[in-house]
C-alpha cells in the first residue's frame, strides 16, 4: 500500500509549545483574528502558517492544561455570528496531516464506537465558504453562512448566482442542505476579468472571491459561483442510514454534491482503503478544476456517527486530512521582464523560495503590466503565491499592511528589453513592435520542438549559429538551407549538416495540425491547433475564414477569433513561403475534406457519436508506438476530443503502461477503458480502412 506522499509544510506533531502563558494567550488571539478574517473571506495568512500556529497552541495545552483558554481554536468554532440561528450547530473538523494521524484518528473512532467501523467515506475538502441552505416545499427560502457555528449571516439574495444550489428542488420537500460555495478555476479567471473590466483590483484568491461575492449587495456586476453539498438535515429515514445515501438523495433532488464533483466520493471498508484513496485524490488535486485543501473522511453509517458523538467543536466521527497549502506567502525579491517568441513582453516575479503545493517555487507570473498596477505588488512585499496542480505559479496579491516603507511601484520598461525597440502598449499585453522578428530565436526553437515539427538536431546552439550568421529570420528560411551552407557553421561538419537538412526536409510531411501548432499563433495551443486543423481541413480554408467562421470552432469565442485572424494576417508571408517549399497544409481525416460523410445521423469516424459529435477521450500512460502528443493527435484523427483529466463527462480512457491516478479515477467513475495495445490496433485498423476490425475493438468497451 502506498504511503501518503503529501507532507505538510509544518509537521504539527513536532510543534514547540509556547514558553510563557502570555505568549500562549497572544497566540490564541492571533489565531482567532486569522480565523475570523478567513471565515469573512479575508485571507491574512496562508493555511500552513495558521496550521502551525494552532499546532503550537495545542502543544502548549498538552503541556499546560491549566492554561487552556475558552477562546482557543482547539475548543471553539471560529467566525463571526449573524442574525440567522442555525437549526443545528455547524461545527468545524479536527485536522490530521499525515498517515499516522489518520490511523490514530481511526483507532480513537473504533474505541469510541466500541467496535470496528463498518464503512468510511472519502470526499474532497472544498476550499470555499460553508453555508446552510433551507428548502421549504422544495423552494429555496434561506441561505446562511456558517458564522460562529451557532448563528450566521443571511446571504439568500446572492444565492441566484450559485450553480449547483437550485432555487427549486425536483420534489416539494423540506430539507436543509449544507455545503461549500466556491469558485472553480475557470470561474475565478472569469471573475477577475469581469472585476478588472469594472475598474476594480483582481481577487487575491478563489476563496476570498467567493466569500466576498456571496456577501456583496450593491456590487454593479455579478461573477460566477458554484456549490457542492457535503451534508443535510431532514433527510427521510429511508435515505438517512448512511452518509453516502443522504448525499445520493440530495443529488436526486438536483443539488450538486461532492460525490458528483470531479473528485467524487469513495466508500471504503478499512482505513487501508481510506489511505489509498487519500493518496489518489492528492495525486489528482491539480486536475479537479477547483481548489481543495484536503480530504474529509467520515464514518459512513449514521449509527457509528451517533455512537462516536461530538467534542465541543467537532464531530469525532469525521476528520480532515490537510494537504500542503497551494497558496502560501513569501517575499518578492525582484521583478524581471521577459520577451517571448511573438514579442510579448511580460513581468515575472522572482521570489524567496517557498514550498507551494509540495513544490519549491522561486518564480511566478505577474500576467501583464496593467495587472501588476491593479494588484499593486512591489519588490519587498509579502505576497500570496498560488499553485494549483502543475500550472505556472502566480502571485494573487500582497499583504499591504506589511509593506516596507522602501517598497516602490514597479517602473515598466520604456523600450523592449531584448532589442531596445519600441513597445506597442495599445493592448493589456505589451508587445515589441518588431514582433516575431524580436523573438526569432524562441519562435524557431518552438517551431522545431518535439510537439510541433519535431526537427531533431535543431537545438539552441544551432539556432544561435544560424541567427548569428544571418541565415534565418523565420521558420520558412529553414527549408532554404543546404548542406554546404550549414557545414560552414562552427562545430557542424558535413555529416551533421546532412542529417539536419534531411530532418528539416522530413518535417514537410507533418500534418497541418503540427504546422499550425509550430507557427505559435497567439491564443492557441497544441490541443486547440489540432481542433482547428480538423475543423477547417486545409491552411487555405484557415486563412480564408472570417471571425464569424472561427467562432464555429469549439472553444473559440469572439475575442479569441479576432486575435487569431490578426495573427494569421501577420503570418501570411511565412505561411505562403512554407507552402511554396512544399510543407503539408492539409489535415488527413478532417471531416471538412469529406463533407458528404459528415451528414447528421452518420457516424463518420470511430470516436464520434451518430450525430457526428466527438467522444471525450483521455490517454494516460505509455501507449505502444505513440508519444503523449501523438496519442492525443490520434484521438482527434479518429474523431474524438482529447482531454487531460478524467471526469463523469469522459467517454473513454486509453490506459497504457505506467498509468496512474487517471486509470484509478476511470475505475471509480466506471468510465470505459481501452488498453494501450488495443488503441494502437484501433489506429492501425482505421488507417488501413479495416472498419470491421475497428468496430470489433470498440465493441469490447463502448456499448
Buried (B, 14 or more C-beta within 10 A) or exposed (E): EEEBEBBBBBBBEEBEBBEEEEEBBEBBEBBBEBBBBBBBBBBBBBBBBBBBBBBBBBBBBEEBEEBBBEEBBBBBBBBBBBEBEBEEBBBBBBBBBBBEBBBBBBEEBBEBBEEEBEBBBBBBBBBBBBBBBBBEEBEBEBBBBBBBBBBBBEBBEBBEBBEBBBEEBEEEBBBBBBBBBBBBBEBBEBBBEBBBEEEBBBBBBBBBBBBBBBBBEEBEEEBBBBBBBBBBBBBEEEBBBBBBBBBBBBBEBBBBBBBBBBBBBBBBEEBEBBBBBBBBBBBBBBBBBBBBBBBBBBBBBBEBBEBBEEEEBBBBBBBBBBBBBBBBBBBBBEBEBBBBBBBBBBBBBEBBEBBBBBEEBEBBBBBBBBBBEBBBBBBBBBBBBBBBBEEEBBBBBBBEEBBEEEBEEBEBBEEBBBBEBEBBEEEEBBBBBBBBBBBBBBBBBBBBBEBBBBBBBBEEEBBEBBBEEEBBBBBBBBBEBEBEBBBEBEEBEEEBBBBBBEBBBEBBEBBBBBBBBBBBBBBBEBBBBBBBBBBBBBBEBBBEBEBEBBBEBEEBEEEBBBBBBEBBEEBEEBBEBBBEBEBBBBBBBBBBBEEEEBEEEEEBBBBBEEEBEBBBBBBBBBBEBBEBBBBBBBBBBBBBBBBEBBBEEBBBBBBBEEBEBBBBBBEBBEBBBBBBEBBBBBBEBBEEEBEEBBEEBBEEBBE
